[in-house]
Amino acid sequence: MLFRLSVALRAFSTCLFPFLLSAQTTYTLSSPNSALRLTIETKPGLNWQLHLRDQPLTVPAPLSMTFAGTGTLGPGAEVIRSETAATDVVRRPDVWQKSSAVRDNFNELTLTFRGDWGVTFRAYNEGVAYRFFTNFKGKVTVMDETYAFRPAVCWSFYFPEEDGFYSHNERIARRVYPAELNENRLASLATLVEVENGVKILLTETDLRDYPGLWLMGTAGKKGNLRGTFPRNPKFTVELTNRDLQPTDREPTLALTDGARSYPWRLFLVAEKDADLLANQMPWLLAEPSRLKDASWIRPGKVSWDWWSNLNLYGVDFRAGINTTTYQYFVDFAVENGLEYIILDEGWSETGNLNLVNKDLDMDELAAYAKSKNVGLILWVTWTTIDKQFDEVLPNLKKWGIAGLKIDFMQRDDQEAVNFYWRMAEKAAANRLLLDFHGAHKPAGLQRTYPNVLSFEGVYGLENAKWDAKKQIDPEHDVTLPFVRQVAGPMDYTPGAMLNYQKAEWSPVWGRPSSMGTRCHELAKYVVFESPLQMLSDSPTHYRKEPECLRFLSAVPAVWEHTVALDGKVGDYVAVARQAPAAKGGLWYIGAMTDWTMRELRIKTDFLPAGEYELETFQDGLNADRCAQDYKRSVTRIKSGDTLRAPMAPGGGFVAILRKL
């Protein structure tokens, strides 16, 4: 009876006495564990503030949107309805990344304002988010959006600085300090902010649809404040090459879009310990659920990649290159090692015309050969060409049984470019094609809505080592990515170098590329880095000369049943445990990596189910500080709960595989 009365009173106050809501100007929303608290003020303007355990993480910051003909939504906002909700359910991803099940546990507050618009706020134990929605008729023109992040105390930023909006978003998230930022410095997402007591707040977005991506800039006022900025609609573009379509002038508008819709989620992921970021799944949870009725055909897996190694094969009795025999050799390598796919990268066809296949490549013969071996073929294409020719080349894609496309060189996330991603994801899904976006912006939810989108680049990955004269693709970068870029979603870093060097001996070589850091650092990337379409980037020749490492790479999964964040510090070291799917034996893997500092981690195994385990380890050899390829493999036994020692050389790594006895 009391419950019914309270519900009735709430409905009565909301529906019959809207003036009571008009009088209220402050609203609060707490996370399920009550540690985080959002405070929303509606007068004189709309703003938000975040507390952790009653201590302010931020100071009040405005939020608003401006529409042509409607004006700015936010100042003087009048609440006509306030609704709260709570959710605690388990979501099952069509394509796993960190886990096969994701807990969706949040409290929600929706404020609807006079004028047919509103804002929804959500509070998770792991962070908070908000998004605008409008219920306008017909099409609308978005002129601007106010996004502001104002930390109460700011220690530093991990700031992936950009030169402009036309970018592959391949940047180093360098640590910079508030005094160094100003209104002219620009960063792409995800960006990590360190506030008081070492708490980290990751800024990103999700459910980015029919709208430009969010970028960040410093401010001219209080140091440590960030403001949002957006690439506006292109007014003119110039096709510099058959892969580069660059805006040369822009309109004053952000988006021409439907008036009845919700807008992207603005995410603020909170971590009291750096390692908490490693298991945070809010970007996936807040994305639109899958639109596919049947996703059973989508097959994550590993890929043998041709381009990075420059097709360098040796010890073979044929001329290596872009030809039928070479790719049949790649197919054989995939079969021998249980790899699901091979990629035919640039050169298999004319870049600007996918109907003009390389004269040395018989696609009919190769496709038949790959099909007979149950190996999928993935074709590299540029975005401008596939956008023009998709329907034209689709019959060939079907005839050849192509499994997927690697689409490259977008270099933009204005509304026009974002719509390309969605258009291509939908077309590809309708024709059962997987997608891997290179030259791309960070993941922003599309991989949940269209789970055939398996991975994104948008990361300064190993391919850049071919020309990295500044030596930036290094272990320090590698142990920053899991806490920043990877939190936004899967990243096609393209690991797997079998030529490994310490920093002093390393130099970029286009035709025979290598990596900085030890062999075990490279192996550990396959446990630490997440991509449901994971590359083996080096030459099959190099892998075959390393049978112990190849056995590990053949067996390690590309997706995971369960993830446990063990330890880490941004830019210093990382350690994570993951359980393989049942189809891969349900084994547990541990991956750890360090920067250029030699260190030893103590890893507790209390996450393991009770019992005794065979422990196989790959660890840096005694001379790995001199010869980075030096490693030691060993097999022993442990019990769950035992502590493992993970010694790592400078630029080193550690891998463990645990099989229950």
SVG drawing of the C-alpha trace seen along z (x, -y; Angstrom):
<svg xmlns="http://www.w3.org/2000/svg" viewBox="-3 -33 77 65">
<polyline fill="none" stroke="black" stroke-width="0.4" points="0.0,0.0 2.8,-2.4 4.6,-1.6 1.4,-2.3 0.9,-5.5 4.5,-6.7 4.1,-5.9 0.8,-7.7 2.2,-10.8 5.2,-10.9 2.9,-10.7 0.6,-13.3 3.4,-15.7 4.9,-15.2 1.8,-15.4 -0.6,-17.6 1.8,-20.1 4.5,-20.9 5.1,-24.2 6.7,-22.1 9.3,-20.9 9.7,-24.4 10.6,-25.5 13.3,-22.9 16.6,-23.8 19.0,-21.2 19.0,-17.5 21.4,-14.7 22.2,-11.3 24.4,-8.8 26.1,-5.6 24.7,-2.3 27.5,-2.1 27.0,-5.7 30.7,-6.6 30.0,-8.9 27.4,-11.7 26.3,-14.0 24.8,-17.4 22.8,-19.1 21.8,-22.7 19.2,-24.2 19.4,-27.9 20.6,-30.3 22.0,-27.8 22.3,-24.1 25.4,-22.7 26.8,-19.6 29.3,-18.7 30.9,-15.4 31.8,-14.2 33.7,-11.1 33.0,-10.2 31.7,-13.7 34.9,-15.3 34.5,-17.4 36.3,-16.0 35.0,-18.8 33.5,-22.3 30.2,-23.2 30.5,-23.1 27.9,-24.2 26.2,-22.1 24.0,-23.4 23.1,-22.9 22.3,-25.6 19.9,-25.0 19.2,-27.2 15.8,-28.9 15.4,-27.5 18.2,-29.1 20.3,-27.7 19.0,-25.0 20.3,-25.3 20.2,-28.9 16.9,-29.4 15.9,-25.8 12.5,-25.0 12.0,-21.4 8.6,-20.0 9.3,-16.3 11.9,-14.5 12.2,-10.7 14.5,-8.3 15.3,-4.7 17.7,-2.0 19.0,0.9 21.1,4.0 21.2,6.6 23.7,8.7 24.3,7.9 25.6,10.6 27.8,9.1 27.4,10.6 31.2,10.3 33.2,10.6 36.1,8.3 36.8,8.2 34.2,10.7 31.2,12.8 28.9,11.1 28.8,7.4 27.1,6.2 25.0,3.1 24.4,1.5 23.4,-2.2 21.1,-4.8 19.5,-7.2 17.9,-10.7 16.0,-12.2 15.1,-15.8 12.6,-17.0 12.5,-20.7 9.9,-23.0 10.4,-23.2 10.6,-19.5 14.1,-18.7 15.9,-17.1 19.0,-15.6 19.6,-12.0 22.2,-11.4 23.6,-8.0 25.8,-7.1 27.7,-3.8 30.1,-2.7 32.8,-3.2 31.8,-6.7 29.1,-9.0 27.6,-10.1 25.0,-12.5 23.3,-13.0 20.9,-15.5 17.7,-14.5 15.2,-16.5 11.6,-15.9 11.5,-18.5 9.5,-17.9 11.3,-17.4 15.0,-18.1 17.0,-20.4 20.4,-22.2 22.7,-21.9 24.9,-25.0 26.9,-24.3 27.2,-22.3 28.8,-23.4 30.9,-20.7 33.1,-21.7 35.2,-19.7 36.4,-21.6 38.4,-19.6 38.5,-20.9 42.2,-20.0 44.1,-18.9 47.6,-17.3 48.1,-16.3 46.6,-15.1 47.5,-12.2 46.8,-14.4 46.8,-12.9 47.6,-16.2 46.5,-16.8 47.5,-19.3 43.9,-19.6 40.7,-17.7 42.0,-16.0 43.8,-13.2 44.3,-9.4 44.1,-9.9 47.5,-8.2 48.9,-10.1 51.0,-9.7 49.0,-10.4 51.8,-12.5 51.7,-13.6 51.3,-17.3 50.5,-19.7 47.8,-22.3 50.1,-25.2 51.2,-23.9 47.7,-23.8 46.1,-26.8 43.1,-27.4 45.2,-26.5 46.1,-23.0 43.8,-20.3 43.4,-16.6 41.4,-13.8 39.6,-11.3 40.1,-9.4 41.9,-11.8 42.8,-10.9 42.9,-13.5 44.7,-13.0 43.0,-14.8 43.5,-14.9 44.9,-11.9 45.9,-10.2 42.2,-9.6 42.0,-9.3 39.0,-10.4 38.9,-9.3 36.9,-11.5 35.4,-9.9 32.0,-9.5 29.9,-6.7 26.8,-6.2 28.2,-8.6 25.7,-8.7 24.7,-11.3 26.8,-13.8 30.4,-15.0 33.0,-13.6 34.0,-15.4 37.5,-16.8 39.1,-18.8 41.0,-22.0 42.6,-23.8 41.1,-27.1 42.4,-30.6 41.0,-30.8 41.7,-28.5 44.4,-26.0 43.2,-22.5 39.8,-23.3 38.9,-21.7 36.3,-22.6 34.7,-20.6 35.1,-21.4 33.8,-19.7 34.7,-19.4 32.0,-21.3 30.3,-20.2 32.6,-20.4 31.7,-23.2 34.2,-22.1 36.4,-19.0 39.3,-18.3 40.3,-14.7 44.0,-15.0 44.5,-11.4 42.3,-8.3 42.4,-7.9 42.4,-11.4 39.2,-13.5 40.1,-16.6 37.8,-19.4 39.1,-22.8 36.4,-25.0 33.7,-24.3 30.1,-25.5 29.2,-27.1 27.0,-24.0 27.7,-20.9 24.9,-18.7 21.7,-18.6 19.8,-15.8 16.5,-14.4 14.7,-16.6 13.5,-13.7 16.6,-11.9 19.1,-11.4 22.7,-12.7 26.0,-11.1 26.8,-10.1 29.5,-12.2 31.4,-9.8 33.5,-10.5 35.1,-7.2 36.4,-7.4 39.3,-5.2 40.7,-5.4 43.3,-2.9 44.8,-3.1 44.1,0.6 40.3,0.0 40.3,-1.5 41.4,1.8 38.1,3.5 35.7,0.5 33.0,1.3 30.9,-1.9 31.7,-2.9 30.2,0.4 27.3,0.4 26.1,-3.0 26.2,-2.3 23.0,-1.4 22.4,2.3 23.0,4.5 20.7,4.0 21.5,7.5 18.9,10.2 21.5,12.8 25.1,12.3 26.1,16.0 28.0,15.7 30.5,13.2 33.8,14.9 36.4,13.1 39.9,14.4 43.5,13.8 44.9,12.6 48.2,13.1 49.0,9.7 51.1,9.1 51.8,5.3 53.9,4.7 56.6,7.3 56.6,6.0 55.8,9.5 59.3,10.6 59.5,14.3 62.7,16.2 63.8,19.8 61.0,20.4 61.1,21.6 59.0,18.8 59.3,15.1 57.6,13.4 55.3,10.5 51.7,9.6 51.0,12.8 48.9,15.9 51.6,18.2 52.6,15.9 49.1,15.6 48.6,19.3 51.7,19.6 50.0,17.2 46.9,19.4 49.0,22.4 50.6,20.6 47.2,19.7 46.0,23.3 49.0,24.7 48.6,22.3 44.8,22.1 44.5,18.5 41.1,17.6 42.1,15.1 44.7,13.5 44.7,9.9 45.4,8.8 46.5,5.3 47.4,2.5 48.3,3.6 45.9,6.5 43.9,4.1 44.2,0.6 43.5,-1.7 41.0,-3.7 39.3,-0.9 38.6,2.4 37.7,4.1 41.3,3.8 43.0,6.7 46.7,7.0 47.8,8.9 49.9,11.3 47.1,12.3 44.4,14.8 41.6,14.0 39.4,16.9 42.2,19.4 43.2,17.9 39.6,17.7 39.0,21.3 42.2,22.3 41.4,20.3 37.9,21.7 39.2,25.3 41.3,24.6 38.6,22.7 40.6,19.5 38.8,16.2 40.1,13.5 40.0,9.9 40.6,7.1 42.1,3.7 40.2,0.8 40.2,-2.9 37.0,-4.6 36.5,-6.8 36.7,-3.9 34.5,-1.4 31.9,-4.1 31.7,-4.6 32.0,-1.0 30.5,1.1 27.4,2.2 29.5,2.6 32.1,4.9 29.7,6.8 29.2,9.6 32.9,10.3 33.1,10.2 30.4,12.8 31.9,14.9 35.3,14.9 33.6,15.6 35.4,12.5 35.1,12.5 35.6,8.8 37.1,5.5 39.8,3.4 38.7,-0.2 41.3,-2.9 42.1,-6.6 38.9,-8.3 41.0,-10.6 37.8,-12.5 34.9,-12.4 32.7,-15.2 29.0,-14.3 29.6,-13.3 32.4,-10.9 30.6,-9.5 27.7,-8.7 30.0,-6.8 31.0,-4.5 27.3,-3.7 26.4,-3.4 29.2,-1.0 28.6,1.0 25.0,1.5 25.8,2.5 28.5,4.9 26.3,6.5 23.6,7.1 26.1,8.9 27.8,10.8 31.1,8.9 33.4,8.1 34.9,4.7 38.2,3.3 38.4,-0.5 41.9,-1.9 42.7,-5.6 39.9,-5.9 38.6,-7.8 38.5,-6.1 35.7,-3.5 32.5,-5.3 29.9,-2.5 29.4,-1.4 31.0,2.0 28.1,2.8 25.4,1.6 26.9,3.4 29.1,6.2 30.5,7.1 32.7,4.0 35.4,6.0 38.2,3.4 39.4,-0.1 42.8,-1.6 42.8,-5.2 45.9,-4.2 49.6,-4.9 50.4,-1.3 53.2,0.9 52.9,0.1 54.3,-3.4 57.6,-1.7 58.5,-1.4 59.3,-5.1 59.4,-6.1 62.6,-8.2 61.6,-9.7 61.4,-6.3 57.9,-6.9 56.4,-3.4 58.1,-2.2 57.3,-0.4 56.3,-3.5 53.7,-4.2 52.6,-0.5 51.9,-0.7 50.0,-4.0 47.5,-2.7 45.6,-0.2 44.6,-3.0 43.7,-5.6 42.9,-4.7 42.0,-1.1 39.3,-2.0 37.3,-3.5 37.1,-0.2 39.1,2.4 42.3,1.2 44.1,2.7 47.6,2.0 48.9,4.8 51.4,6.5 53.7,9.5 57.2,8.3 59.8,11.2 62.7,8.8 63.0,7.0 65.6,4.5 66.5,2.3 66.1,-1.4 69.8,-2.2 70.0,0.5 66.7,-0.1 66.1,-2.1 63.2,-2.2 63.6,0.0 60.8,0.1 61.3,3.5 62.4,5.4 60.7,3.7 61.2,4.5 59.9,3.4 61.4,1.7 61.1,3.8 61.8,7.4 60.4,10.5 58.2,11.1 57.0,7.5 55.8,8.3 54.1,11.6 52.4,9.9 50.6,7.5 48.4,10.4 47.0,10.6 47.1,6.9 45.8,5.4 42.2,6.0 41.1,6.6 38.6,9.2 40.5,9.2 44.0,9.5 47.0,9.4 50.1,11.4 52.0,8.7 55.3,10.2 56.5,12.5 55.5,16.1 59.3,16.8 60.1,15.1 57.4,16.9 58.5,20.3 62.0,19.6 60.5,19.1 58.4,22.3 57.9,21.7 56.6,18.2 54.5,19.3 52.8,22.0 51.8,19.3 50.6,16.9 48.6,19.7 46.8,20.6 46.2,17.2 42.6,16.1 41.4,12.9 38.4,12.5 38.0,13.4 35.5,15.0 36.6,12.9 39.1,10.2 40.7,9.4 42.6,6.1 45.6,7.0 47.9,4.0 49.2,1.0 50.3,-2.6 49.7,-4.7 52.9,-5.0 54.8,-2.7 53.5,0.9 50.4,3.0 49.3,6.5 46.0,8.2 44.6,11.7 42.1,13.1 40.3,16.4 40.0,18.0 36.7,19.1 35.6,22.7 36.4,23.4 40.0,22.4 40.1,24.6 39.1,22.0 42.7,21.5 43.9,18.4 46.5,16.1 48.4,13.3 50.1,10.6 52.4,7.9 54.5,5.2 56.8,2.5 58.2,-0.8 62.0,-1.3 62.3,-0.6 63.4,2.8 60.9,4.0 59.5,7.1 55.8,7.5 54.3,9.8 51.0,11.2 48.5,12.8 46.5,15.6 43.5,15.5 41.3,14.9 41.8,18.5 39.2,21.2 40.6,23.4 43.0,26.1 46.4,26.9 47.6,25.5 50.3,26.2 52.1,22.9 53.8,22.1 55.7,18.8 57.6,16.7 59.9,14.2 62.7,12.0 66.1,13.8 69.0,12.7 70.5,10.8 67.3,9.3 68.6,5.8 71.3,6.3 69.6,8.6 65.9,8.0 65.1,11.3 66.4,13.2 63.7,15.0 63.1,18.1 60.2,20.5 59.5,22.7 56.8,25.0 56.0,25.6 53.1,26.0 51.2,23.6 48.1,23.5 45.4,20.9 46.2,18.1 50.0,18.4 51.9,15.3 53.9,15.2 57.1,13.3 57.1,11.4 60.6,10.0 60.9,7.7 63.9,6.2 63.9,2.6 61.2,2.6 60.2,6.1 57.2,8.3 55.9,11.4 53.3,14.0 51.8,16.9 49.4,19.6 47.6,21.5 46.0,25.0 44.0,26.5 45.2,30.0"/>
</svg>
